[in-house]
């Protein structure tokens, strides 16, 4: 996704026309007895391929809303599918994706009765977060418990889905501007009370546009906040 955002940002800056093509492809596995050509022989060229779909509008499940000096990348239709699948179409929206401080309860919660549903929704949220940096942290927290989700974990997942319902029209804007690359990093030292690991994150902007972001738990325990900061900086570069 960062490469796509960078390409679209450069295209806007240079005022290029952005077209969409339908290319037929095939993934070949196993042994083949047929002749395979790396280049099309003379007489086999199809003038109708690749098929032009006009200006960019939908790719990889991402809808592109075009304006003269900006683009909006949205997955609203995909978010609506997730809400329907979870059975929360009539729920009340949540103002935030996660509680301000979401520590796990001291007493273990009961195992969730439908772990397959939990994992399916968690994977769907991961794909939704490629245009929704506002849910990146909450989605990361949800995905940490996919191996053995509890009832409390599912309640956290439902809160995130309720937040998405209330912000279903949110999109990722790309606009024209100076192509200056800037990255911001931050870390929450020893924030996870269960293992004392830190959570680090970064945001990278190309001009005014957010093109890359990440939030994840660090692999090892940092002995100091300075060590955690350096690890966060290393992950951003």
ZIFENJO-V85155 format. One line per field, one symbol per residue. ss: DSSP state (h for helix, s for strand, l for the rest). psi: psi as a letter, one per 40 degrees, with the letter a starting at -180 (. if undefined). burial: # if it has 24 or more other C-alpha atoms within 12 Angstrom, else .. A space follows every 50 residues. Layout:
ss->???
psi->???
burial->???
This chain:
ss->lhhhhhhhhhhhhhllllssssllllllllllllllllllllllllllll sssssllssllssssssllssssslhhhhhhhhhhhllllllllllllll llllllllllslllhhhhhhhhhhhhhhllllhhhhhhhhhhhlllllls hhhhhhhhhhhhhhhhlllllsssslllllssssssssllllllllllss ssssssllssssssssslllllllhhhhhhhhhhhhl
psi->dddddddddddddefihhihihhhiihhiahheihhhdihiheehheeii hheaihdhifehhhhhideiihhifddddddddddeffdeihiididiid hgiiidhiiiihegddddddddddddddeeegeeedddddddeefddgii dddddddddddddddefdeiihihiiihghhihhiiihhfdhedefiihi iihhhhbehheiiihihidihheiddddddddddde.
burial->#...##.######....#................................ .....#.#...####....#######.###.##..#.#........##.. .................##.##.#######################.### .#################.#######......##########....#### ######.###########...#.....##.##..##.
